[in-house]
Amino acid sequence: MPKWFGGSTLNPDEIVNPENQWMDQLFRMRRWYERVLQLKKKSETEQLTEADFDILIAFFQNCYHLRDWLESSRPELKDDITKFFENSFEMRACRDICCGFKHKNLRRPLLDADFNLYHEYDHFAAEANPEKNPEIYNVAFADGNDIRKFNVFDFVDRCFNHWIDFLHNHSLLRIEDNAL
């Protein structure tokens, strides 16, 4: 294989320190997060489309895959990352959403192979303010004999913020990254 000048997109070792290459995925996740924030605003007055749901799914995929990038760039954190996922309902759910939409049949779910990303009509909201979108967007997971249901936008916030907390707790974010 020829050597490319300046490294490759996935392995830019000559231009980016290998232990910091995970940050590309962090910033990619943040860009998808910002798109979701725009969808949240849109959802207040308009119904979301299939393309909008694609953005939600892409966020969860990029959020989960930060794990791969971080483990590859910082192998010394592998055990901490494993514990992080084991101890976080949100991160296990994020993984199930990511892998569920990638594979269709989730054979080894961490929580629920049949999670549900859905919307429901709130007739009280429709009557209270006809200018507002009466659709509520949720994600739900079986949790033992219970069902845990979340507003999908709140759940996206939770997943994103769990990563940010993990990174802060491991001193991986620089001061200029605090805008995350």
C-alpha positions as CSV (number, residue, x, y, z in Angstrom):
1,M,0.0,0.0,0.0
2,P,1.5,3.4,-0.9
3,K,2.0,5.9,1.9
4,W,-0.2,8.9,1.5
5,F,1.3,12.3,2.2
6,G,0.1,13.6,5.5
7,G,-1.5,10.3,6.7
8,S,-5.0,9.1,5.9
9,T,-8.4,10.3,7.0
10,L,-8.8,7.5,9.4
11,N,-5.2,7.3,10.5
12,P,-3.7,10.7,10.3
13,D,-0.8,9.9,12.6
14,E,1.5,12.3,10.8
15,I,-0.7,15.3,11.3
16,V,-2.7,14.4,14.5
17,N,-1.3,12.8,17.6
18,P,-2.8,9.3,17.7
19,E,-4.1,9.8,21.2
20,N,-6.2,12.8,20.2
21,Q,-7.7,11.3,17.0
22,W,-10.9,10.4,19.0
23,M,-11.7,14.2,19.1
24,D,-12.7,14.1,15.4
25,Q,-15.5,11.7,16.4
26,L,-16.4,13.9,19.4
27,F,-16.8,16.9,17.1
28,R,-18.8,14.8,14.6
29,M,-21.1,13.7,17.4
30,R,-21.5,17.4,18.4
31,R,-22.4,18.4,14.9
32,W,-25.2,15.7,14.9
33,Y,-26.2,16.9,18.3
34,E,-26.6,20.5,17.0
35,R,-28.8,19.1,14.2
36,V,-31.0,17.4,16.8
37,L,-31.3,20.7,18.6
38,Q,-32.6,22.3,15.4
39,L,-35.1,19.4,15.1
40,K,-36.2,20.0,18.6
41,K,-37.0,23.6,17.7
42,K,-38.7,22.5,14.5
43,S,-40.8,19.9,16.4
44,E,-42.4,22.6,18.4
45,T,-44.4,23.9,15.4
46,E,-44.1,21.1,12.7
47,Q,-44.3,17.4,12.5
48,L,-41.0,15.7,12.0
49,T,-40.3,13.8,8.7
50,E,-38.6,10.5,8.0
51,A,-35.5,12.5,7.1
52,D,-35.7,14.2,10.5
53,F,-35.8,10.8,12.2
54,D,-32.7,9.9,10.2
55,I,-30.9,12.8,11.9
56,L,-32.0,11.4,15.3
57,I,-30.7,7.9,14.4
58,A,-27.4,9.4,13.0
59,F,-26.9,11.2,16.4
60,F,-27.2,7.9,18.3
61,Q,-24.9,6.2,15.9
62,N,-22.2,8.9,16.2
63,C,-22.7,9.1,19.9
64,Y,-22.1,5.4,20.4
65,H,-19.2,5.2,18.0
66,L,-17.3,7.7,20.1
67,R,-16.6,4.7,22.2
68,D,-14.7,2.9,19.3
69,W,-12.7,6.0,18.5
70,L,-11.8,6.7,22.1
71,E,-10.8,3.1,22.8
72,S,-8.7,3.0,19.7
73,S,-7.0,6.3,20.4
74,R,-6.7,5.9,24.2
75,P,-6.5,2.1,24.9
76,E,-5.6,2.8,28.5
77,L,-9.2,4.0,29.0
78,K,-10.8,0.8,27.8
79,D,-11.7,-0.5,31.3
80,D,-13.1,2.9,32.3
81,I,-15.2,3.1,29.1
82,T,-16.5,-0.4,29.7
83,K,-17.5,0.5,33.3
84,F,-19.0,3.8,31.9
85,F,-21.3,1.8,29.6
86,E,-22.1,-0.9,32.2
87,N,-23.2,1.8,34.7
88,S,-25.1,4.0,32.4
89,F,-28.6,3.1,31.2
90,E,-28.4,5.9,28.7
91,M,-25.2,4.7,27.1
92,R,-26.5,1.1,26.9
93,A,-29.7,2.4,25.3
94,C,-27.6,4.5,22.9
95,R,-25.7,1.4,21.9
96,D,-29.0,-0.6,21.3
97,I,-30.4,2.2,19.2
98,C,-27.2,2.5,17.1
99,C,-26.8,-1.3,16.6
100,G,-30.6,-1.8,16.2
101,F,-30.8,0.6,13.3
102,K,-27.5,-0.8,11.8
103,H,-28.5,-4.5,11.9
104,K,-32.3,-4.4,12.1
105,N,-32.3,-7.5,14.3
106,L,-30.5,-6.8,17.6
107,R,-29.3,-10.2,18.6
108,R,-27.3,-9.1,21.7
109,P,-29.1,-6.1,23.2
110,L,-27.8,-4.5,26.3
111,L,-31.3,-3.5,27.3
112,D,-34.0,-4.1,24.8
113,A,-33.9,-5.5,21.3
114,D,-37.4,-4.1,20.7
115,F,-36.9,-0.5,21.9
116,N,-39.3,1.9,20.3
117,L,-38.6,5.3,18.7
118,Y,-42.0,6.8,18.1
119,H,-44.4,9.8,18.3
120,E,-47.8,10.2,19.8
121,Y,-50.5,12.8,19.4
122,D,-51.3,15.0,22.5
123,H,-54.9,16.1,21.9
124,F,-54.7,18.4,25.0
125,A,-51.7,20.3,23.4
126,A,-53.6,20.5,20.2
127,E,-56.6,22.1,21.9
128,A,-54.5,24.4,24.1
129,N,-52.6,25.9,21.2
130,P,-53.3,25.1,17.6
131,E,-50.1,26.9,16.5
132,K,-48.0,24.2,18.2
133,N,-47.3,20.7,16.9
134,P,-49.3,18.3,19.1
135,E,-46.9,15.4,18.3
136,I,-44.6,14.3,21.1
137,Y,-41.5,12.3,20.1
138,N,-40.3,9.5,22.5
139,V,-38.0,6.6,22.9
140,A,-39.0,3.7,25.1
141,F,-37.2,0.6,26.4
142,A,-38.3,-2.5,28.3
143,D,-36.5,-2.5,31.7
144,G,-37.4,-5.8,33.4
145,N,-41.2,-5.7,33.9
146,D,-41.3,-1.9,33.4
147,I,-41.1,0.4,30.4
148,R,-38.9,3.4,30.6
149,K,-40.1,6.1,28.3
150,F,-38.3,9.4,27.5
151,N,-38.8,12.4,25.4
152,V,-36.4,11.7,22.6
153,F,-34.8,15.2,22.7
154,D,-34.3,14.9,26.5
155,F,-32.7,11.5,25.9
156,V,-30.4,12.8,23.3
157,D,-29.3,15.5,25.8
158,R,-28.7,12.9,28.4
159,C,-26.5,10.7,26.1
160,F,-24.5,13.7,24.9
161,N,-24.0,15.1,28.4
162,H,-23.0,11.7,29.8
163,W,-20.1,11.6,27.3
164,I,-19.1,15.2,28.1
165,D,-19.1,14.4,31.8
166,F,-17.0,11.2,31.2
167,L,-14.5,13.3,29.1
168,H,-14.3,16.0,31.8
169,N,-13.9,13.4,34.5
170,H,-10.9,12.0,32.6
171,S,-9.4,15.4,31.9
172,L,-9.8,14.9,28.2
173,L,-11.5,18.2,27.3
174,R,-9.4,21.3,26.9
175,I,-10.6,24.7,28.1
176,E,-11.5,25.7,24.5
177,D,-13.6,22.5,24.2
178,N,-15.9,23.7,27.0
179,A,-18.3,25.1,24.4
180,L,-19.4,21.5,23.9
